[in-house]
Amino acid sequence: MKREVPEVWVRFLLALVGLVLAFAAALFSTVFRESGNLWGTLILASTALLLAVMVGLTTVPYLARRVVGGRARDAFHYEVTRIGVVYVLVIVLISVAAFNTGNNLLYIIVSVMLAAILVSGVASAWVLRDLELDLQLPESVFAHQILLGRFVLKNPRRRLPSFSVHVMAWASHKPAMQWQWVPSVFFFPPGPGRARHWLQVPDRKLRRVPKPQAHAGLFQGSIYFPFVPPGGQLTAELELHFDRRGRYQQEGFGLATRFPFAFLLKTRRVPLAREVIVYPPLLPQETWLQILPSITGEWTSFLRGQGSDLYRIREHLPEDSARYVDWKATAKSGSLKVREFSREDERKLRIIFDNPAPGEVAEADYETAVTLAASLAWHFTLANADVSFAVSGHSGEGKDVHLFLRHLALIAPAVGPSFLEELPPSDAFHLLITARPPAAFPPALRSASYFLPMQSSRAQAAPSGR
């Protein structure tokens, strides 16, 4: 079992070790100075100063944010850039030179350089303060489609502008990490090749690993705003692309800047929560050309009835009534012909997704069935058909296609009682996506259904008895 070590304790112990080493280096530098060893004094004094600076940059701000309240802790976060690291090293070198030579000019230069870091921190906080962020997303989002979202960055201040602002996802900017003990093997002598290791002992190592995320984020990368005037707002469009159906969440975004000297990357977290339910992808047109003719043929055959619109003229059958005989067509053809009419509800359709149990259908076939159900629902809705929907795990039926697509976006194989018995009776034609054979359904449902099996792409119609 993996045991997590609190990061605050790890950082505290590392800071303690660093300060002890810095103090020891400072003491020994004094000893070397008294003995007249210039190089030893220079190396140890530089090491002590460098260790103190590293502790100050990495551990002290983290511990300070732990002490301060939650609001102040989440307000700003900063990281030292590469330029900042080089700048700090230059300060360390000049400080060592000033300490050993006692030159007042070097002390002034060090003071000015340290003041520049302070000015950079204050200016970057001033740039990010009071900025407002909004993200506008489309209502219908399908997988495998490129959609456009819109970021709106507003500066409510009347006089102060903002410069060089990046908008980024907070999780992608700095992923949450945790310390864990992970299993390992200690071997001796070191080196590749197990044949050379005459000692192998089970061991555990302390490593920093990213925390697992419950849901994927909305986007990666950043959006750049070079200048936001006072009292104004800027918009930027963002391309969104989702590879799979499901739920995508973003708990917050970050406003980051390196203004003015790029020593620090300061980020202010914006608690802007967004959630997107990505619908299953839509099938390409080539698939419709193979599936739709069969569905349309069965649907049309089911919809023959006693309506007011002429459906077709056909040969007379013994069970046909004499009042439907078309005498003109009979006289022209020499054989008895009857008229057949279409029903008034010929556009009525019910799409049913029968969710299988886990392991009953392969994952690829299951995703194909979900995609097919979503594509059929969207197609017939755009065709202005009278469509209703039913899916396992949700009682009753509905006519809201977006609610049906939302169910399909989050659905997964599950064990549960059959929901078909709870469906209200309907005279609609049923389009049933299922993993069960047609014989497992009631005769009344089989006679008015077209079955699409999940195990293969070949559809089959149940015997109607007509």
C-alpha positions in Angstrom: 0.0 0.0 0.0 1.4 3.4 -1.0 1.8 5.9 1.8 1.7 9.6 1.1 4.1 11.9 2.8 2.8 15.5 3.4 4.7 17.9 1.1 5.0 20.5 3.8 7.1 18.2 6.0 9.4 17.2 3.1 10.0 20.9 2.2 10.6 21.8 5.9 13.2 19.0 6.3 14.9 20.0 3.1 15.0 23.6 4.2 16.4 22.6 7.6 19.2 20.5 6.0 20.0 23.4 3.5 20.3 26.0 6.3 22.5 23.7 8.4 24.8 23.2 5.5 24.8 26.9 4.8 25.7 27.7 8.4 28.5 25.1 8.4 29.9 26.5 5.1 29.8 30.0 6.6 31.7 28.8 9.7 34.4 27.1 7.7 34.7 30.1 5.4 35.6 32.1 8.5 38.2 29.5 9.5 39.8 29.6 6.0 39.8 33.4 6.1 41.7 33.5 9.3 44.2 31.0 7.9 44.7 33.1 4.8 43.2 30.6 2.3 41.5 32.9 -0.2 40.1 30.3 -2.5 38.7 28.2 0.3 37.1 31.3 1.8 35.6 32.3 -1.6 34.2 28.8 -2.4 32.6 28.2 1.1 31.2 31.7 1.4 29.6 31.4 -2.1 28.2 28.0 -1.2 26.7 29.3 2.0 25.1 32.3 0.3 23.8 30.1 -2.6 22.2 27.6 -0.2 20.5 30.4 1.8 19.2 31.9 -1.4 17.9 28.5 -2.7 16.1 27.9 0.6 14.6 31.4 0.5 13.3 31.0 -3.1 11.9 27.5 -2.8 10.8 26.8 0.7 10.1 30.1 2.6 7.4 31.3 0.1 5.7 27.9 0.2 5.7 27.8 4.0 4.4 31.4 4.1 1.5 30.5 1.9 0.7 27.6 4.2 0.5 30.0 7.2 -1.5 32.8 5.5 -5.2 32.4 5.1 -6.8 30.6 2.1 -7.7 33.7 0.3 -4.2 35.2 0.3 -2.7 31.8 -0.4 -4.7 31.3 -3.5 -4.4 34.9 -4.7 -0.9 34.7 -6.1 1.6 32.0 -7.0 5.0 32.6 -8.5 7.9 30.7 -10.0 11.5 31.8 -10.7 12.2 31.9 -14.4 15.6 30.9 -16.0 16.4 34.6 -16.4 15.6 35.0 -12.7 18.0 32.2 -11.8 20.8 33.7 -13.8 20.1 37.1 -12.3 20.3 35.6 -8.8 23.6 33.9 -9.5 25.0 37.2 -10.7 23.8 38.8 -7.5 25.5 36.0 -5.5 28.8 36.6 -7.3 28.8 40.3 -6.9 27.8 39.9 -3.2 30.8 37.6 -2.6 33.1 40.1 -4.3 31.6 42.9 -2.2 32.1 40.9 1.0 35.7 40.1 0.3 36.8 43.5 -1.1 34.6 45.8 1.0 34.0 48.0 -2.0 31.0 50.3 -1.4 30.2 50.5 -5.1 29.6 46.7 -5.3 27.3 47.0 -2.3 25.3 49.7 -4.1 25.1 47.5 -7.2 23.8 44.5 -5.1 21.2 46.8 -3.5 20.0 48.1 -6.8 19.7 44.5 -8.2 17.8 43.3 -5.2 15.5 46.3 -5.5 14.8 45.3 -9.1 13.5 42.0 -7.9 11.2 43.8 -5.5 10.0 46.1 -8.2 9.3 43.2 -10.5 7.2 41.4 -7.8 5.1 44.6 -7.1 4.6 45.5 -10.7 3.5 42.0 -11.7 1.0 41.9 -8.8 -0.3 45.4 -9.9 -0.7 44.1 -13.5 -2.9 41.1 -12.4 -4.9 42.7 -9.7 -8.7 43.2 -10.3 -8.7 41.5 -13.7 -11.9 39.6 -14.5 -12.1 36.5 -16.7 -15.0 34.8 -18.4 -15.2 31.8 -20.7 -18.0 31.3 -23.1 -18.6 27.8 -24.4 -21.0 26.4 -27.1 -24.1 24.5 -25.9 -23.7 21.4 -28.1 -20.3 19.8 -28.1 -19.6 16.6 -30.0 -16.4 14.6 -29.9 -14.0 14.7 -32.9 -15.3 18.2 -33.8 -13.4 21.4 -33.6 -15.4 24.1 -31.8 -14.7 27.6 -30.7 -14.7 28.9 -27.2 -14.2 32.5 -26.2 -12.2 34.1 -23.4 -13.2 37.5 -22.3 -10.6 39.4 -20.2 -11.9 42.6 -18.6 -9.9 45.4 -16.8 -12.3 47.3 -14.5 -9.7 49.8 -13.3 -10.1 53.3 -14.6 -6.5 54.4 -14.9 -4.1 51.5 -14.7 -3.7 49.2 -17.8 -2.4 45.6 -17.8 0.5 44.3 -19.8 1.6 40.8 -21.1 -1.1 38.6 -19.5 -1.4 34.9 -20.2 -4.6 33.0 -19.6 -3.9 29.3 -18.8 -5.6 26.3 -17.3 -4.5 26.2 -13.7 -4.0 22.4 -13.7 -1.9 22.4 -16.8 0.2 25.4 -15.5 1.3 23.4 -12.4 -0.1 19.9 -12.0 -0.8 18.8 -8.4 2.0 16.7 -7.1 2.4 14.4 -4.1 5.2 12.5 -2.4 4.7 8.7 -2.2 6.7 5.7 -1.2 6.9 3.4 -4.2 8.3 -0.1 -4.3 11.9 -0.5 -5.6 14.9 -2.9 -5.5 18.3 -2.1 -4.1 21.1 -3.9 -5.9 24.8 -4.0 -5.7 27.1 -3.5 -7.5 25.4 -0.7 -9.4 25.1 -0.8 -13.2 23.0 -2.4 -15.9 22.5 -6.1 -16.2 21.0 -8.3 -13.5 23.7 -11.0 -13.9 26.2 -8.6 -12.3 24.1 -7.9 -9.2 25.0 -10.3 -6.5 22.9 -8.5 -4.0 19.2 -7.6 -4.6 17.0 -6.4 -1.7 13.4 -5.1 -1.8 13.4 -1.4 -1.1 11.1 1.6 -1.2 11.9 5.0 -2.7 10.3 8.4 -1.9 9.2 10.0 -5.2 7.1 12.9 -6.3 4.3 11.8 -8.6 1.3 13.8 -10.0 -2.0 13.3 -8.3 -4.6 11.5 -10.4 -7.3 13.7 -11.8 -11.0 12.7 -11.7 -11.8 14.5 -15.0 -9.9 15.8 -17.9 -9.4 19.5 -18.4 -10.9 21.7 -21.1 -7.7 22.7 -22.8 -3.9 22.9 -22.7 -1.7 25.8 -23.4 -2.3 29.5 -22.9 -3.9 32.6 -24.5 -1.9 35.8 -24.7 -3.2 39.3 -24.2 -0.4 41.8 -24.8 -2.3 44.9 -23.6 -5.6 45.4 -21.8 -6.5 49.1 -21.6 -8.1 50.6 -18.4 -11.9 50.1 -18.4 -11.8 47.9 -21.5 -12.0 44.2 -22.4 -10.4 41.9 -25.0 -11.7 38.7 -26.4 -9.8 35.7 -27.8 -11.2 32.6 -29.5 -10.0 29.2 -28.5 -10.2 26.0 -30.5 -11.6 23.1 -28.5 -11.2 19.5 -29.6 -12.3 16.5 -27.5 -11.2 13.0 -28.5 -13.7 11.1 -26.4 -17.2 11.5 -25.0 -17.7 12.2 -21.4 -17.4 14.9 -18.7 -14.6 17.6 -18.9 -14.1 19.9 -16.0 -12.0 22.9 -15.2 -11.9 24.1 -11.6 -10.1 27.3 -12.3 -7.9 29.3 -14.6 -4.7 31.3 -14.0 -3.7 34.8 -15.1 0.0 34.9 -15.4 2.6 37.5 -16.3 6.4 38.1 -16.5 6.1 41.8 -16.6 8.3 43.8 -16.3 11.7 42.1 -16.1 10.8 38.4 -16.5 12.5 37.4 -13.3 9.3 35.9 -11.9 6.3 34.2 -13.5 3.5 35.4 -11.2 0.1 33.8 -11.5 -3.2 34.8 -9.9 -5.7 32.0 -9.7 -9.3 32.8 -10.9 -11.9 30.4 -9.5 -13.9 30.1 -12.7 -15.4 26.6 -12.8 -16.5 25.3 -16.1 -18.0 21.9 -17.1 -18.6 20.5 -20.5 -20.5 17.3 -21.4 -19.1 16.1 -24.7 -21.6 14.2 -26.7 -20.6 11.0 -28.7 -19.1 11.7 -32.1 -21.4 11.7 -35.2 -20.9 9.0 -37.8 -19.7 10.1 -41.3 -22.0 10.2 -44.2 -20.7 6.9 -45.7 -22.1 5.0 -42.7 -25.5 6.6 -43.3 -25.6 5.4 -46.8 -25.3 1.8 -45.6 -27.6 1.9 -42.6 -30.4 4.4 -43.4 -31.9 2.6 -46.5 -32.7 -0.5 -44.4 -34.1 1.5 -41.5 -36.2 3.6 -43.8 -37.5 0.6 -45.6 -38.7 -1.1 -42.4 -40.1 2.1 -41.1 -42.0 2.7 -44.3 -43.4 -0.8 -44.3 -44.5 -0.4 -40.7 -46.3 2.8 -41.4 -48.8 1.6 -43.9 -52.3 2.2 -42.6 -55.7 3.9 -43.2 -54.8 7.5 -43.7 -55.8 10.2 -46.1 -52.6 10.3 -48.3 -52.2 7.7 -51.0 -49.2 5.5 -50.3 -49.2 3.2 -53.4 -51.3 1.1 -55.7 -50.7 -2.7 -55.5 -52.3 -6.0 -56.4 -55.5 -7.1 -54.7 -55.2 -9.6 -51.8 -58.1 -11.8 -50.5 -58.2 -9.9 -47.1 -58.5 -6.5 -48.8 -61.9 -4.6 -48.7 -63.6 -4.0 -52.0 -64.1 -0.3 -51.2 -60.3 0.3 -51.8 -60.3 -1.1 -55.3 -58.9 1.4 -57.8 -61.1 0.8 -60.9 -59.1 3.0 -63.2 -55.8 1.2 -62.5 -57.7 -2.1 -62.8 -59.1 -1.2 -66.2 -55.6 -0.1 -67.5 -53.7 -3.2 -66.2 -56.4 -5.8 -66.6 -55.9 -7.1 -63.0 -57.5 -6.1 -59.8 -55.7 -3.2 -58.1 -56.3 -1.6 -54.7 -55.2 1.7 -53.1 -53.0 1.8 -50.0 -52.9 4.8 -47.8 -50.2 6.1 -45.4 -51.0 6.7 -41.7 -51.2 10.2 -40.3 -48.4 9.5 -37.7 -46.0 8.2 -40.3 -43.1 10.3 -38.9 -43.3 8.8 -35.3 -40.2 7.0 -34.1 -38.8 5.8 -30.8 -35.0 5.2 -30.4 -34.1 2.9 -27.5 -30.6 2.2 -26.2 -30.6 -1.1 -24.2 -27.5 -0.8 -22.0 -25.7 -4.1 -21.6 -24.0 -5.5 -18.5 -20.2 -5.1 -18.0 -18.2 -7.6 -20.1 -21.1 -8.5 -22.3 -19.9 -6.4 -25.2 -16.4 -5.5 -26.3 -15.4 -1.9 -25.5 -14.9 -1.0 -29.2 -18.3 -2.4 -30.1 -19.9 -0.6 -27.2 -18.5 2.7 -28.2 -19.6 2.1 -31.8 -23.2 1.4 -30.5 -23.2 4.6 -28.4 -22.0 6.6 -31.4 -24.6 5.0 -33.7 -27.4 5.8 -31.2 -26.3 9.4 -31.0 -26.0 9.8 -34.7 -29.4 8.3 -35.4 -31.0 10.6 -32.8 -29.3 13.7 -34.2 -30.2 12.8 -37.8 -33.9 12.2 -37.3 -34.2 15.2 -35.1 -32.8 17.4 -37.8 -35.2 15.7 -40.3 -38.1 17.0 -38.2 -39.4 13.6 -37.3 -41.5 13.0 -34.2 -38.8 11.2 -32.3 -38.7 10.1 -28.6 -35.9 8.5 -26.8 -35.4 5.9 -24.1 -32.2 4.7 -22.4 -31.4 2.2 -19.7 -30.9 3.7 -16.2 -33.4 6.5 -16.8 -37.1 5.9 -16.4 -39.6 6.7 -19.0 -39.0 8.4 -22.3 -38.4 11.9 -23.5 -38.3 14.0 -26.6 -35.3 16.2 -25.7 -32.5 15.1 -27.9 -29.9 17.0 -25.9 -30.9 15.2 -22.7 -30.7 11.8 -24.6 -27.2 12.8 -25.9 -26.1 13.8 -22.4 -27.1 10.4 -21.1 -25.2 8.7 -23.9 -22.1 10.9 -23.2 -21.9 9.6 -19.6 -23.2 6.1 -20.0 -21.2 3.0 -19.2 -22.1 -0.7 -19.0 -24.1 -1.5 -15.9 -26.1 -4.3 -14.3 -29.7 -3.5 -13.7 -33.3 -4.6 -14.3 -34.8 -4.3 -17.7 -36.4 -0.9 -18.3 -38.5 -1.9 -21.3 -41.4 -3.1 -19.2 -41.6 0.4 -17.7 -41.9 2.2 -21.0 -45.3 3.6 -21.7 -47.2 2.0 -24.7 -46.7 3.7 -28.0 -47.7 3.2 -31.6 -44.3 4.5 -32.8 -41.8 2.5 -34.7 -39.0 1.3 -32.5 -35.3 1.6 -33.3 -33.6 -0.7 -30.8 -29.8 -0.8 -30.2 -29.2 -3.8 -28.1 -26.8 -6.7 -27.4 -29.6 -9.2 -26.8 -31.2 -11.3 -29.6 -34.7 -10.3 -30.9 -36.2 -13.4 -29.4 -35.5 -12.0 -25.9 -38.1 -9.2 -26.3 -41.9 -9.4 -26.2 -43.7 -10.2 -29.4 -45.4 -6.8 -29.5 -42.1 -5.0 -29.4 -40.5 -7.3 -31.9 -43.3 -6.7 -34.4 -42.7 -3.0 -34.4 -38.9 -2.8 -34.0 -35.8 -2.6 -36.1 -32.8 -4.2 -34.2 -29.3 -2.9 -34.4 -27.0 -5.4 -32.6 -24.0 -4.1 -30.7 -21.8 -7.0 -31.6 -21.5 -6.1 -35.3 -22.3 -3.3 -37.7 -24.9 -5.4 -39.5 -28.5 -4.4 -38.6 -31.4 -6.9 -38.6 -35.2 -6.4 -38.5 -37.3 -8.7 -36.4 -40.1 -10.6 -38.1 -43.1 -8.4 -38.2 -45.7 -10.9 -39.1 -47.2 -8.6 -41.7 
